[in-house]
Amino acid sequence: MVEDLHRNIFQPYGGRLLEDDVTKALVNVLDKCNRKKVLKPFLKGIIPKISFPDNLESIKFSMQETPADKAKKSKTKYVVGISPEINGGEKKNSVDKKMEKKVNFLSKKYEKELDKHEREKTKIEKLIDDADRNIKKLDLPKNFQELFGKNEITNDKLQYAYDVVFRGSRPDAMIWCNDFAILIENKIYGGQIPSQIKRHKKSLEGGVEEIKKSWIKDIYPEIKRIEKGIDVGKKKQEQESKDSFLLKEFREYLEAIELTPFVGFKEEDFLDEEKMNNKIEKLGAAVAEELKKSSKGKYLKYSGRRKNGWYAFSESKKMSNEVNFSIYQEGLEFCVQLHLKINGEFGKRLKEELENDRGREDFDKILIELPDGDYYSGEITIMGLEEFQRQYTGDLYTVVTKYVKKNAYKGGKTYHERVEVRLKTIREMIIANVKEKKPSWFKIDYKIQAQKAEEKGADIIKDIVSIITKDLWPMYEFIVKE
């Protein structure tokens, strides 16, 4: 990935509308690259039944223009709505019928004299471009203040009002020829607005098919697939082909603005809370998908708190508060954890197991066999009674004790005996904490340093699934068994 985003050819320097920039980047890639190797497979990927003309150079592109008469007479017509996500994970926009009515009224009022409202247009563009800004009513031109009532002014609502008032039925982009016409409506903050899509369909004058696509699930993977398949011949080592270069730049641009699935961490992400929360949310969804393919993890449900970047996997909502697997950031480390509330239902079951010989033997064996990975380390923590609080780093054969219960063991014992004492202490701590009313926890963490996390890229998804279903699973089964 390019280190300085402004060195990417698709990244504008200064204020522009990000939705426009992304649309323009997509159109330029499809228009300027080899149409047989890029445009044709891309369109076929998002519209499988589309038919192409013999002469691919006859395909035309335009941005923010009403459909030409020839486009309206194309053999097949499509309106493609592209949003960050679709089907379940969609960030739905919150435009209600009342607001739609007000926006449509303002659009009709402005349509014959748009040139008189250029200052308003520019002011709103700047507000939309500053996606992190908390927009207040007084920030808006007077006529736009009336659109929102008492409702929160969000970026996607303001983008919708801007599109309808200043663009009318003009789509973000259009690709067309005699064989087909494709109108593209792009959203990067929220979902599609049904009334906007309806206007685009109406502008093509009948026979239009609506298609929903996701930047994250459809467009980015398609671009990546085409980039991977481009044949650049023997000159690749000397200089990338134009097609490869443009596709690579566009892919990296989408990664930089996070219109992609989880593609990996950068070390500097760990210093940016908002970016880290976004990435952990995507990572959690990717891990959940992989767990569904596992015989062990397929029953685990995915939930989380995006605000603090913590996501959990548990068999039920009830269990999520008592025993779960979780992923989260801690400083410059990424953590995968098995988490047990000791003084809950499952903690009481564990106490009963630890009070019989067979249970103690099984518990000790699982702890002793906890593996360390080739790039991550294990850590055991028990939090509860202050006088019992102990923390271990590493597996029990390379243990470093951070907090030692006074007189837990004395010097002179053999290494094996010291391990036995530590195991006994952990059991005693769990049993003692079950009886307490205050919350207490038994945790097994696997911690991955930021630098190592970056090196793994998207492969960290499979590693997390392996940690859950192989490394931590024996203890999980021991805890939850009936």
MOCOR-V255005 format. One record per pair of residues at least 4 apart in sequence whose ideal C-beta (glycine too) atoms are under 8 Angstrom apart, sorted by the first residue. I is the first residue (numbers start at 1). J is the second residue. Records with the same first field share a line. If there is no record, write none. Layout:
# MOCOR-V255005
I: J ; J
This chain:
# MOCOR-V255005
1: 252 ; 255 ; 256 ; 266
2: 7 ; 8 ; 249 ; 252 ; 256
3: 7
5: 11 ; 256
6: 11 ; 13
7: 11
8: 249 ; 252 ; 253 ; 256
9: 249
10: 21 ; 24 ; 25 ; 28 ; 249 ; 250 ; 253
11: 21 ; 253 ; 256
12: 16 ; 21
15: 125 ; 126 ; 129 ; 130
16: 20 ; 21 ; 125 ; 129
17: 21 ; 125 ; 128 ; 129
18: 22 ; 128 ; 129 ; 131 ; 188 ; 257
19: 23 ; 159 ; 172 ; 186 ; 187 ; 188 ; 189
20: 24 ; 63 ; 64 ; 172
21: 25
22: 26 ; 186 ; 188 ; 253 ; 254 ; 257 ; 259
23: 27 ; 63 ; 172 ; 173 ; 184 ; 186
24: 28 ; 63
25: 29 ; 250 ; 253
26: 30 ; 173 ; 184 ; 186 ; 219 ; 250
27: 31 ; 61 ; 63 ; 173 ; 175
28: 32 ; 246
29: 33 ; 38 ; 223 ; 246 ; 247 ; 250
30: 38 ; 39 ; 42 ; 61 ; 175
31: 39 ; 61
32: 242 ; 246
33: 37 ; 38 ; 39 ; 242 ; 243 ; 246 ; 247
34: 38 ; 39 ; 243
35: 39 ; 40 ; 56 ; 57 ; 59
36: 40 ; 56
37: 41 ; 226 ; 230 ; 231 ; 243
38: 42 ; 226 ; 230 ; 243 ; 247
39: 43 ; 56 ; 59
40: 44 ; 52 ; 56
41: 45 ; 222 ; 226 ; 229
42: 46 ; 222 ; 223 ; 226
43: 47 ; 50 ; 52 ; 175 ; 182
44: 48 ; 50
45: 218 ; 222 ; 225 ; 226
46: 80 ; 211 ; 213 ; 218 ; 219 ; 222
47: 78 ; 80 ; 182 ; 211
50: 76 ; 78 ; 180
51: 75 ; 76 ; 179 ; 180
52: 56 ; 59 ; 179 ; 180
53: 58 ; 59 ; 177 ; 178 ; 179
58: 177 ; 178
59: 175 ; 176 ; 177
60: 175 ; 176 ; 177
61: 173 ; 174 ; 175
62: 68 ; 173 ; 174 ; 176
63: 172 ; 173 ; 174
64: 167 ; 170 ; 171 ; 172 ; 173
65: 170 ; 174
66: 168 ; 169 ; 170 ; 203
67: 71 ; 72 ; 171 ; 174 ; 176 ; 181 ; 183 ; 203 ; 204
68: 72 ; 176
69: 73
70: 74 ; 176 ; 178
71: 174 ; 176 ; 181 ; 204
72: 77 ; 181 ; 203 ; 204 ; 205
73: 178
74: 176 ; 177 ; 178 ; 179 ; 180 ; 181
75: 178 ; 179 ; 180
76: 179 ; 180 ; 181 ; 207 ; 209
77: 180 ; 181 ; 182 ; 183 ; 204 ; 207 ; 208 ; 209
78: 180 ; 181 ; 182 ; 183 ; 208 ; 209 ; 210 ; 211
79: 171 ; 182 ; 183 ; 185 ; 197 ; 200 ; 201 ; 204 ; 208 ; 209 ; 210 ; 211
80: 182 ; 183 ; 184 ; 185 ; 211 ; 212 ; 213
81: 185 ; 187 ; 192 ; 197 ; 210 ; 211 ; 212 ; 213
82: 184 ; 185 ; 186 ; 187 ; 213 ; 214 ; 215 ; 218 ; 219
83: 90 ; 91 ; 187 ; 188 ; 190 ; 191 ; 192 ; 212 ; 213 ; 214 ; 215
84: 90 ; 91 ; 187 ; 188 ; 189 ; 190 ; 214 ; 215 ; 216 ; 259
85: 89 ; 90 ; 91 ; 214 ; 215 ; 216 ; 217
86: 90 ; 191 ; 212 ; 213 ; 214 ; 217
87: 214 ; 217
89: 285
90: 191
91: 156 ; 189 ; 190 ; 191
92: 190 ; 191
93: 154 ; 156 ; 157 ; 160 ; 187 ; 189 ; 190 ; 191 ; 192 ; 193
94: 151 ; 154 ; 156 ; 157 ; 190
95: 99 ; 100 ; 103 ; 156 ; 157 ; 160 ; 193
96: 100 ; 151
97: 101
98: 102 ; 149
99: 103 ; 147 ; 148 ; 149 ; 151 ; 157 ; 161
100: 104 ; 193 ; 195
101: 105
102: 106 ; 146 ; 147
103: 107 ; 147 ; 160 ; 161 ; 164 ; 165
104: 108 ; 164 ; 195
105: 109
106: 110 ; 143 ; 144 ; 147 ; 161 ; 165
107: 111 ; 164 ; 165 ; 168
110: 114 ; 117 ; 165 ; 166
111: 168
113: 117
114: 118 ; 121 ; 166
117: 121 ; 166
118: 122
119: 123 ; 141
120: 124 ; 141 ; 143 ; 144
121: 125 ; 162 ; 166
122: 126
123: 127 ; 140 ; 141
124: 128 ; 140 ; 141 ; 144 ; 158 ; 161 ; 162
125: 129 ; 162
126: 130
127: 133 ; 135 ; 139 ; 140 ; 158
128: 155 ; 158 ; 159 ; 162
131: 155 ; 189
135: 139 ; 140 ; 153 ; 154 ; 155 ; 158
136: 153
137: 145 ; 148 ; 153
138: 145
140: 144 ; 145 ; 148 ; 153 ; 158
141: 145
142: 146
143: 147
144: 148 ; 158 ; 161
147: 161
148: 152 ; 153 ; 157
151: 157
153: 157 ; 158
154: 158 ; 189 ; 190
155: 159 ; 189 ; 190
156: 160 ; 187 ; 189 ; 190
157: 161
158: 162
159: 163 ; 187 ; 189 ; 190
160: 164 ; 193 ; 196
161: 165
162: 166 ; 167
163: 167 ; 193 ; 196
164: 168 ; 196
168: 199
169: 199 ; 200 ; 202 ; 203
171: 183 ; 184 ; 185 ; 200 ; 203
172: 184 ; 185 ; 186
173: 183 ; 184 ; 186
174: 181 ; 182 ; 183 ; 184
175: 180 ; 181 ; 182 ; 184
176: 180 ; 181 ; 182
177: 181
181: 204
183: 200 ; 203 ; 204
185: 192 ; 196 ; 197 ; 200
187: 191 ; 192
188: 215 ; 257 ; 259
192: 196 ; 197 ; 212
193: 197
194: 198
195: 199
196: 200
197: 201 ; 210
198: 202
199: 203
200: 204
201: 208 ; 210
204: 208
213: 218 ; 219
214: 218 ; 219
215: 219 ; 220 ; 254 ; 259 ; 260
216: 220 ; 259 ; 260 ; 261 ; 282
217: 221 ; 261
218: 222
219: 223 ; 254 ; 259
220: 224 ; 251 ; 254 ; 259 ; 260 ; 261
221: 225 ; 261
222: 226
223: 227 ; 247 ; 250 ; 251 ; 254
224: 228 ; 251
225: 229
226: 230 ; 247
227: 244 ; 247 ; 248 ; 251
230: 241 ; 243 ; 244 ; 247
232: 236 ; 240 ; 241 ; 243 ; 244
233: 241
235: 239 ; 241
236: 240 ; 241 ; 244
240: 244 ; 245 ; 248
241: 245
242: 246
243: 247
244: 248
245: 249
246: 250
247: 251
248: 252
249: 253
250: 254
251: 255
252: 256
253: 257
254: 259 ; 260
255: 260 ; 263
258: 275 ; 278 ; 279
261: 282 ; 285 ; 286
262: 279 ; 282 ; 283 ; 285 ; 286 ; 458 ; 461
263: 457 ; 458
264: 453 ; 454 ; 456 ; 457 ; 458 ; 460
265: 269 ; 270 ; 279 ; 334 ; 450 ; 453 ; 454 ; 460
266: 454
267: 450 ; 451 ; 453 ; 454
268: 272
269: 275 ; 276 ; 279 ; 450
270: 276 ; 329 ; 331 ; 332 ; 334 ; 450
272: 276
273: 277 ; 309
274: 278
275: 279
276: 280 ; 309 ; 329
277: 281 ; 306 ; 307 ; 308 ; 309
278: 282
279: 283
280: 284 ; 309 ; 310 ; 311 ; 327 ; 328 ; 329
281: 285 ; 304 ; 306 ; 309 ; 311
282: 286
283: 287 ; 311 ; 327 ; 460 ; 461 ; 464
284: 288 ; 302 ; 304 ; 311 ; 327
285: 289 ; 302
286: 290 ; 458 ; 461
287: 291 ; 302 ; 313 ; 327 ; 461 ; 464 ; 465 ; 468
288: 292 ; 300 ; 302 ; 313
289: 293
290: 294 ; 297 ; 461 ; 462 ; 465
291: 297 ; 298 ; 300 ; 313 ; 465 ; 468 ; 469
292: 297 ; 298
293: 298
294: 298 ; 465 ; 469
296: 469 ; 473
297: 313 ; 465 ; 468 ; 469
299: 315
300: 313 ; 314 ; 315 ; 325 ; 468
301: 313 ; 314 ; 315 ; 316 ; 317 ; 320
302: 311 ; 312 ; 313
303: 311 ; 312 ; 314 ; 317 ; 320
304: 310 ; 311 ; 312
305: 309 ; 310 ; 311
308: 328
309: 328 ; 329
310: 326 ; 327 ; 328
311: 326 ; 327 ; 328
312: 320 ; 324 ; 325 ; 326 ; 339
313: 324 ; 325 ; 326 ; 468
314: 319 ; 320 ; 323 ; 324 ; 325
315: 319 ; 480
316: 320
318: 322
319: 323 ; 324 ; 346 ; 480
320: 324
321: 341 ; 344
322: 340 ; 341 ; 344 ; 345 ; 346 ; 347
323: 338 ; 339 ; 340 ; 341 ; 344 ; 346 ; 476 ; 479 ; 480
324: 338 ; 339
325: 336 ; 337 ; 338 ; 339 ; 468 ; 472 ; 476
326: 335 ; 336 ; 337 ; 339
327: 334 ; 335 ; 336 ; 337 ; 464
328: 334 ; 335 ; 337
329: 333 ; 334 ; 335
330: 334 ; 335 ; 447
332: 449 ; 450
333: 447 ; 448 ; 449 ; 450
334: 447 ; 448 ; 450 ; 453 ; 460
335: 445 ; 446 ; 447 ; 448
336: 445 ; 446 ; 448 ; 464 ; 467 ; 468 ; 472
337: 443 ; 444 ; 445 ; 446
338: 443 ; 444 ; 472 ; 475 ; 476
339: 441 ; 443
340: 344 ; 346 ; 347 ; 350 ; 441 ; 442 ; 443 ; 479
341: 346 ; 347 ; 439 ; 440 ; 441
342: 347 ; 350 ; 382 ; 384 ; 430 ; 433 ; 434 ; 440 ; 441 ; 442
343: 347 ; 348 ; 384 ; 433 ; 434 ; 435 ; 436 ; 437 ; 438 ; 439 ; 440
344: 348
345: 349
346: 350 ; 479 ; 480
347: 351 ; 430 ; 433 ; 434 ; 440 ; 442
348: 352 ; 434
349: 353 ; 479
350: 354 ; 430 ; 434 ; 442 ; 478 ; 479
351: 355 ; 430 ; 431 ; 434
352: 356 ; 359
353: 359 ; 360 ; 362 ; 363 ; 478
354: 359 ; 360 ; 363 ; 427 ; 430 ; 431
355: 359 ; 431
356: 360
357: 361
358: 362
359: 363
360: 364 ; 427
361: 365
362: 366 ; 478
363: 367 ; 427 ; 478
364: 368 ; 423
365: 369
366: 370 ; 474 ; 475 ; 478
367: 380 ; 396 ; 423 ; 426 ; 475
368: 395 ; 396 ; 397 ; 419 ; 423
369: 474
370: 378 ; 380 ; 395 ; 396 ; 444 ; 471 ; 475
371: 378 ; 395 ; 471
372: 376 ; 377 ; 378 ; 394 ; 395 ; 398
373: 377 ; 446 ; 463 ; 467 ; 471
375: 448 ; 449 ; 452 ; 455 ; 456
376: 446 ; 447 ; 448 ; 452 ; 463 ; 467
377: 393 ; 394 ; 446 ; 447
378: 393 ; 394 ; 395 ; 444 ; 445 ; 446 ; 447 ; 471
379: 391 ; 392 ; 393 ; 394 ; 444 ; 445 ; 446 ; 447
380: 391 ; 392 ; 426 ; 443 ; 444 ; 445
381: 391 ; 392 ; 441 ; 442 ; 443 ; 444 ; 445
382: 388 ; 389 ; 390 ; 391 ; 426 ; 429 ; 430 ; 433 ; 440 ; 441 ; 442 ; 443
383: 389 ; 440 ; 441 ; 443
384: 388 ; 389 ; 429 ; 432 ; 433 ; 436 ; 438 ; 439 ; 440 ; 441
385: 389 ; 429 ; 432 ; 433 ; 436 ; 440
387: 405
388: 405 ; 425 ; 428 ; 429 ; 432 ; 433
389: 403 ; 429
390: 401 ; 402 ; 403 ; 404 ; 405 ; 408 ; 425 ; 426 ; 429
391: 401 ; 402 ; 403
392: 396 ; 399 ; 400 ; 401 ; 402 ; 422
393: 399 ; 400 ; 402
394: 398 ; 399 ; 400
395: 399
396: 419 ; 422 ; 423
397: 419
399: 419 ; 422
401: 422
404: 408
405: 425
408: 421 ; 422 ; 425
409: 413 ; 417 ; 418 ; 421 ; 422
413: 417 ; 418 ; 421
414: 418
415: 419
416: 420
417: 421
418: 422
419: 423
420: 424
421: 425
422: 426
423: 427
424: 428
425: 429
426: 430
427: 431
428: 432
429: 433
430: 434 ; 442
431: 435
432: 436
433: 440 ; 442
436: 440
444: 472 ; 475
446: 467 ; 471 ; 472
448: 452 ; 453 ; 456 ; 460
449: 453
450: 454
451: 455
452: 456
453: 460
456: 460 ; 463
459: 463
460: 464
461: 465
462: 466
463: 467
464: 468
465: 469
466: 470 ; 471
467: 471 ; 472
468: 472 ; 473
469: 473
472: 476
473: 477
474: 478
475: 479
476: 480
477: 481
